[in-house]
Structures are given as structure tokens and as C-alpha cells.
Amino acid sequence: MAASRTTARTAAAKGGAKAAAKAGKAQAHGGANALQFSREQELAAYQSMLLIRRFEEKSGQMYGMGLIGGFCHLYIGQEAVVVGVQMASKEGDAVITGYRDHGHMLACGMDPKGVMAELTGRRGGLSKGKGGSMHMFSKEKRFYGGHGIVGAQVSLGAGLGFANKYRGNDNVSLTYFGDGAANQGQVYESFNMAQLWKLPVIFIIENNRYAMGTAVSRASAQQDFSKRGLSFNIPGEQVDGMDVRAVKAAADHAVKWCRDGNGPYILEMQTYRYRGHSMSDPAKYRSKEEVQRVRDEHDPIEQVRTRLLKAKFATEDDLKKIDAGVRAIVAEAAEFATHDPEPDPSELWTDVLV
């Protein structure tokens, strides 16, 4: 019995390693086909991704100190996905995602202090300290969560697309979910409805290889997630989710498809998370060497950094100043989230619908 478990773990590790080796390789909008960014675009992408990285690193530290309770899922390694997609969106587009959501909030322009205060359960949090890591919202930024139930946000994302079509605007619903959630039944019901009614929804599958802790090779019969909509006639494509330029190029195409009234579109972002599924996950289902290899060869932030220096768009000193500025923003957010008062007990009875 022990031998069979060892064999299963070995097979999982091999499957995960093979999948990880694909991370960063050219797909439909990767490699040579990626957009060439201007200096301003490269710098904007670098700063946005760095803010997410430093924010998540600080969140991990604060969780370890006991300042953040409950579940906490970090986005480290996947920053290029949401930053690239947001670069292709416009004001009015709706965003909805699952529980690995801090990066999406920051990319949407939500206040880092409000996000961090929500993580620590303070009244200055974006959900008044009552939502925590997985349940934050911003009507102003059209960010609709943060959802703890696996795959639940997909049907809600289709609903946001329906609302846009009903109102006659050209806004798009950007609906994010993971490779594990892609196997949920409500996802396919949403696909069917979205295509039947030609809803302007981009289904963005963030394939980080392991769902909670099982390699896609062991959990998914069809590992090309861009094909998941074929039975509903929904087009899709695989994208190098570690290259922000490739993400932006694919998102540009998908956004135009939806705004032109053609219905939904699927983008499979082939990405990779460096940390465990959550802060309580030791991630023993993959090797440290595998993670380090992806960091060394495909890190989304280092790719931009290298291009900035090579093209002489920025100097080492310039990038150090950007990093220092980002760290200052994160430090201010952490300071605010540590000293902001907790919600008044009376808040237990507000925003509750019966």
C-alpha cells in the first residue's frame, strides 16, 4: 500500500514537472508573436506586477505573525495574467474571480490600504473588515469578488455579461477561475448560456498546473483548457501567462471579439504559482527544483526587468527607485492595517439579508 502511494506521488511529480516545463513557452500569443511594448507600457506593467508581488510577500509575513486569520491564497508567480488582461480592458468592464484575489484587486486599482485592512479584519477594509481575504468587493472599480466556493464566480460572471448586454453597453465581463474550477459543472452551464445568448464574457482560466495540489495530468481528461468550450462553439486559445505582452495581445483579441457582439471567448493562461495553494499548504506534491526552475527561466517580473535594461528604457537605479516606491506603498498599507480599529460589534447586523 505504501509502495502504491509512493508510485502515485512520483507520477504526480513527473506530471507536474512536465506541465511546469511548458510554462513560459510560446503559445498562440506567446514568444515571437507577443506584442512589443513601448517604454511606458513596460514600466507600467513592471510597477503593477511588482506591487502585487511585494504586497503578497508582505501578506505572507503578516499571516505568519498571526495578523491575518482564516484562509490566505497568494498570487506570487501569476502576476502577468491579471496585469496583462487589465491593460486590455477599459473603465466599465467588470471583474470577478475566485479566492486567489488580492492581485486582481490591486490590478483593478483598489486601494492597497483597504485591501490589507480587510485581510486583517479592520473597519477600514474594503468589506468593512467582515469579508477577509476571499470576499472583497468594490462597486466603484466594478470588482465583484473574491468568491470562496470553487467555480461559483463563473455563473456570476456570466450574469455580469448578461447585465451588460441587457443595458446595451459595450462592457465586458472578465471572469477568472482556475484549472481545478474548470472541471465544475456550473462552468459548463455558464458556457452554454453565455454562447446561447451571445454574452460578452471572457472566461479566463488561470492554469497554474496544480489546482489545490493535484497536477492537471491526474485531474483533467482534457488538459488543453482552451478547448473546453468547443462543444458550445466558444473559441479559445492557450496563452503564455508568464509573459505580460502575450497576455495583453490575447486579451486585446478576446476583448474585441466580445465588444463586437460575437459572444464569449476562452483564454487559457498557462501560468505557475510559487507558493502553496494557501498559506497552510506545504506544497510537497512538487519539488523545490521545479519551482526554482520556473523562477529562474520564466519569472514574469524578471522578464520585464530584463527587457527594460536591455532596451535602455531604464537603469538599475531607476528600477531600484520603483521597487523602493512600491515597498513604501506596501509598508504604509501594512501599518494602516495593523493599527486601524476593528469593526464595532454592531456591524455584525449590517449588510445581512434574510
matplotlib code that plots the C-alpha trace (Angstrom):
import matplotlib.pyplot as plt

x = [0.0, 2.8, 4.6, 1.5, 1.2, 4.8, 4.3, 1.3, 3.3, 6.1, 3.7, 2.2, 5.6, 6.5, 3.2, 3.6, 7.2, 6.2, 3.4, 5.7, 8.2, 5.6, 5.2, 6.5, 6.8, 5.3, 1.6, -0.9, 0.1, 3.5, 7.2, 7.8, 4.0, 3.9, 3.3, 6.3, 5.6, 6.5, 8.7, 5.6, 3.8, 6.9, 7.3, 3.6, 3.5, 6.6, 5.3, 1.9, 3.3, 5.9, 3.2, 1.3, 4.5, 5.6, 2.0, 1.7, 5.1, 4.0, 0.7, 2.5, 4.7, 1.7, -0.1, 2.9, 2.7, -0.9, -2.2, -4.2, -6.5, -8.5, -7.6, -5.0, -4.1, -1.2, -0.8, 3.0, 4.1, 0.9, 1.1, 1.4, -2.1, -4.2, -1.9, -1.9, -5.7, -6.3, -4.1, -6.5, -9.7, -11.4, -13.3, -16.7, -15.6, -16.5, -14.0, -14.8, -12.6, -12.1, -10.3, -6.8, -7.9, -5.5, -3.7, -6.9, -7.9, -4.7, -4.7, -8.2, -6.8, -8.3, -6.5, -3.8, -4.6, -8.2, -7.2, -4.7, -7.1, -9.6, -7.1, -6.6, -10.3, -10.3, -13.1, -11.1, -11.2, -13.0, -15.7, -15.6, -13.4, -16.1, -15.1, -11.4, -9.1, -11.7, -14.6, -13.8, -15.8, -15.7, -18.6, -16.5, -13.9, -16.6, -14.8, -17.3, -15.3, -13.5, -15.5, -14.7, -16.8, -14.9, -16.3, -19.2, -17.9, -18.2, -22.0, -22.0, -19.5, -22.0, -24.6, -22.5, -22.2, -26.0, -26.4, -24.1, -25.9, -29.3, -28.2, -26.9, -23.4, -20.1, -18.6, -17.1, -17.2, -13.7, -14.3, -11.3, -11.1, -8.5, -7.8, -9.4, -12.6, -12.7, -14.0, -17.0, -20.5, -21.7, -18.9, -20.3, -23.9, -22.5, -20.6, -23.8, -25.9, -23.2, -22.9, -26.7, -27.3, -24.0, -23.0, -19.8, -17.8, -14.1, -13.6, -10.0, -8.7, -5.6, -3.9, -1.3, -0.7, -1.9, -5.4, -5.2, -2.4, -3.1, -1.3, -3.6, -2.4, -4.0, -7.2, -8.2, -9.0, -8.7, -5.6, -5.9, -8.3, -8.7, -10.8, -13.2, -15.8, -15.8, -19.0, -20.7, -18.9, -16.9, -13.5, -10.4, -6.7, -3.7, -1.5, 1.9, 0.6, 4.1, 4.7, 2.6, 3.0, 1.5, -1.4, -2.1, -2.1, -4.5, -6.7, -6.9, -8.2, -10.7, -12.0, -12.6, -14.4, -16.8, -17.3, -18.1, -21.1, -19.7, -20.4, -18.0, -14.3, -12.0, -8.4, -6.3, -3.4, -0.6, 1.0, 2.5, 2.2, 5.4, 3.7, 1.4, -2.3, -2.8, -0.6, -1.4, -0.2, 3.5, 3.3, 5.1, 3.5, 6.2, 9.9, 11.8, 13.9, 10.8, 9.7, 13.2, 13.5, 10.3, 11.5, 14.9, 13.6, 10.1, 9.5, 7.1, 8.6, 12.2, 11.3, 10.1, 13.1, 15.5, 13.7, 13.8, 17.5, 18.3, 16.4, 17.8, 14.3, 15.5, 18.7, 19.4, 18.9, 15.6, 14.3, 15.6, 13.6, 10.5, 11.0, 11.6, 8.4, 6.4, 7.8, 6.8, 3.2, 3.0, 4.6, 2.0, -0.8, 0.6, 0.9, -2.6, -4.0, -2.2, -3.5, -6.9, -9.7, -11.6, -15.3, -17.8, -19.8, -22.9, -21.5, -22.5, -26.0, -25.4, -25.3, -27.1, -30.0, -32.7]
y = [0.0, 2.4, 1.5, 2.3, 5.7, 6.4, 5.5, 7.8, 10.7, 10.1, 10.1, 13.3, 14.9, 13.9, 15.1, 18.4, 18.8, 18.3, 20.8, 23.3, 22.9, 24.3, 27.4, 30.4, 28.6, 30.2, 29.6, 31.3, 34.8, 34.0, 34.3, 35.9, 36.7, 38.7, 42.5, 44.8, 47.1, 50.8, 52.1, 53.4, 50.1, 48.1, 50.4, 50.3, 46.5, 46.3, 48.5, 46.9, 43.4, 44.4, 45.9, 42.6, 40.7, 42.9, 43.1, 39.3, 38.8, 41.2, 39.4, 36.1, 37.7, 39.1, 35.8, 34.2, 36.7, 36.0, 39.3, 37.7, 34.8, 32.4, 31.3, 33.3, 32.4, 34.2, 35.2, 35.2, 34.0, 34.7, 38.5, 38.8, 37.3, 39.9, 42.8, 41.9, 41.5, 44.8, 46.5, 45.4, 46.4, 49.7, 51.5, 49.9, 46.3, 44.0, 41.7, 38.7, 35.9, 33.2, 33.2, 33.9, 37.5, 40.1, 40.6, 41.2, 43.8, 45.7, 45.5, 47.0, 50.0, 49.2, 50.9, 48.7, 50.0, 48.9, 45.5, 44.9, 46.2, 43.7, 40.9, 41.9, 42.4, 46.1, 48.6, 50.4, 47.2, 47.2, 45.0, 46.8, 44.0, 41.4, 39.7, 38.8, 37.5, 35.8, 38.3, 41.8, 44.0, 47.4, 48.9, 51.8, 49.7, 47.1, 44.4, 41.8, 39.4, 37.3, 34.0, 31.1, 28.5, 26.8, 27.8, 29.8, 33.0, 31.7, 31.7, 35.1, 36.3, 35.2, 37.2, 40.3, 39.7, 39.4, 42.7, 44.5, 43.1, 44.0, 47.5, 47.8, 48.9, 47.5, 46.5, 43.0, 40.6, 39.4, 36.1, 34.4, 30.8, 28.1, 24.8, 23.0, 25.0, 24.3, 20.8, 22.1, 21.5, 25.1, 26.2, 24.3, 25.5, 29.0, 28.3, 27.1, 30.1, 32.6, 31.3, 30.8, 34.4, 35.8, 37.3, 39.5, 37.3, 36.4, 33.2, 33.4, 30.1, 30.6, 27.2, 27.2, 23.4, 22.0, 23.2, 22.7, 20.1, 17.7, 18.0, 18.7, 15.4, 13.5, 15.5, 16.6, 14.3, 17.3, 19.2, 21.8, 24.1, 26.4, 23.6, 23.3, 25.5, 23.6, 21.7, 25.1, 26.7, 29.0, 29.8, 29.7, 29.8, 29.0, 31.9, 32.2, 33.5, 34.3, 36.9, 40.1, 41.0, 37.7, 38.1, 41.7, 40.5, 37.7, 39.8, 42.5, 40.0, 38.5, 41.9, 43.0, 39.7, 40.3, 44.0, 43.3, 41.2, 37.7, 36.2, 34.7, 33.8, 31.5, 32.3, 29.6, 31.4, 28.9, 30.2, 29.0, 29.8, 29.7, 29.3, 26.5, 26.5, 28.5, 29.6, 26.3, 24.2, 22.9, 22.0, 18.7, 17.5, 19.2, 19.6, 22.8, 22.3, 22.6, 25.8, 27.3, 26.4, 28.3, 31.3, 31.3, 30.8, 32.3, 34.7, 37.3, 40.3, 39.4, 39.1, 42.8, 43.9, 42.3, 43.9, 47.3, 47.1, 45.6, 48.3, 51.0, 52.0, 52.1, 51.8, 49.7, 52.8, 53.6, 50.1, 50.3, 53.5, 51.9, 49.0, 51.4, 53.3, 50.0, 48.8, 52.2, 51.7, 48.2, 49.3, 52.1, 49.6, 47.2, 50.0, 51.1, 47.5, 46.9, 49.9, 50.6, 49.8, 46.6, 46.9, 47.9, 44.8, 46.4, 45.8, 42.1, 43.1, 45.3, 44.1, 40.9, 39.9, 37.5]
z = [0.0, 0.9, -2.3, -4.4, -2.6, -3.4, -7.0, -7.2, -5.7, -8.2, -11.1, -9.9, -9.6, -13.1, -14.5, -12.7, -13.8, -17.4, -17.2, -15.4, -18.2, -20.6, -18.5, -20.4, -23.8, -26.8, -27.4, -29.7, -28.3, -26.8, -27.8, -31.1, -31.5, -28.3, -28.6, -28.4, -25.6, -25.5, -22.7, -20.9, -21.2, -19.9, -16.9, -16.1, -16.3, -14.2, -11.5, -11.4, -11.2, -8.6, -6.4, -6.4, -5.7, -2.8, -1.4, -1.4, 0.2, 3.0, 3.3, 3.8, 6.5, 8.3, 8.1, 9.7, 12.5, 13.2, 12.0, 9.2, 10.0, 8.0, 4.5, 2.5, -1.1, -2.6, -6.3, -6.4, -9.8, -11.6, -11.8, -15.6, -16.1, -14.4, -15.2, -18.9, -19.1, -17.3, -19.8, -22.5, -20.6, -20.2, -17.5, -17.0, -17.6, -14.8, -13.0, -10.9, -9.6, -7.0, -3.7, -5.0, -5.5, -3.9, -7.2, -9.1, -6.6, -6.9, -10.7, -10.7, -8.8, -5.4, -2.5, -1.1, 2.4, 2.0, 0.8, 3.6, 6.2, 5.0, 5.4, 9.0, 9.7, 10.3, 9.8, 7.0, 4.9, 1.6, 3.1, 6.5, 7.9, 7.6, 4.3, 4.8, 2.1, -0.1, 0.0, -1.1, -3.4, -5.0, -6.8, -7.9, -9.6, -10.8, -8.9, -7.8, -5.6, -4.3, -4.0, -1.7, -3.5, -6.2, -9.6, -8.2, -9.7, -13.3, -13.3, -11.7, -14.3, -17.0, -15.2, -15.3, -19.0, -19.3, -17.4, -19.8, -22.9, -21.3, -20.7, -24.3, -23.4, -24.8, -21.4, -21.0, -18.0, -17.2, -15.4, -13.8, -12.5, -12.1, -13.8, -10.9, -11.1, -14.8, -14.1, -12.2, -13.6, -13.3, -15.5, -18.5, -17.7, -17.8, -21.1, -22.7, -21.6, -22.5, -26.0, -26.5, -25.6, -27.0, -23.7, -23.7, -21.2, -21.4, -19.4, -18.2, -17.0, -14.8, -15.3, -12.6, -13.0, -9.7, -8.7, -4.9, -5.1, -7.9, -11.2, -14.2, -15.7, -12.9, -12.7, -16.2, -19.1, -21.5, -20.5, -23.2, -21.3, -24.3, -25.9, -23.0, -24.9, -28.2, -27.6, -27.1, -30.2, -27.9, -29.4, -27.2, -27.1, -24.9, -23.8, -22.2, -18.9, -17.7, -20.4, -19.8, -23.5, -24.7, -22.2, -23.4, -27.1, -26.4, -24.2, -26.9, -29.3, -26.9, -25.8, -29.4, -30.1, -27.2, -27.8, -31.5, -30.3, -31.1, -27.7, -25.1, -25.5, -23.5, -22.6, -21.0, -19.2, -18.7, -15.5, -12.3, -8.6, -6.5, -3.1, -1.9, -2.7, 0.5, 3.4, 5.1, 2.2, 2.3, -1.4, -1.0, -4.3, -6.3, -5.9, -4.9, -8.0, -10.2, -8.6, -8.8, -12.5, -13.3, -11.2, -13.0, -16.5, -16.7, -13.9, -15.3, -13.5, -14.3, -18.0, -18.0, -15.9, -18.4, -21.4, -19.7, -19.1, -22.5, -24.4, -22.1, -21.1, -17.5, -15.5, -12.4, -10.3, -12.0, -11.1, -7.6, -7.1, -8.4, -6.0, -3.2, -4.0, -4.2, -0.9, 0.7, -0.5, 0.9, 4.2, 4.5, 3.8, 6.5, 9.0, 8.4, 8.5, 11.8, 13.7, 12.2, 14.7, 14.4, 13.4, 16.0, 17.3, 15.9, 12.4, 12.9, 12.0, 9.0, 5.3, 6.3, 4.0, 5.2]

ax = plt.figure().add_subplot(projection="3d")
ax.plot(x, y, z, "-o")
ax.set_aspect("equal")
plt.show()
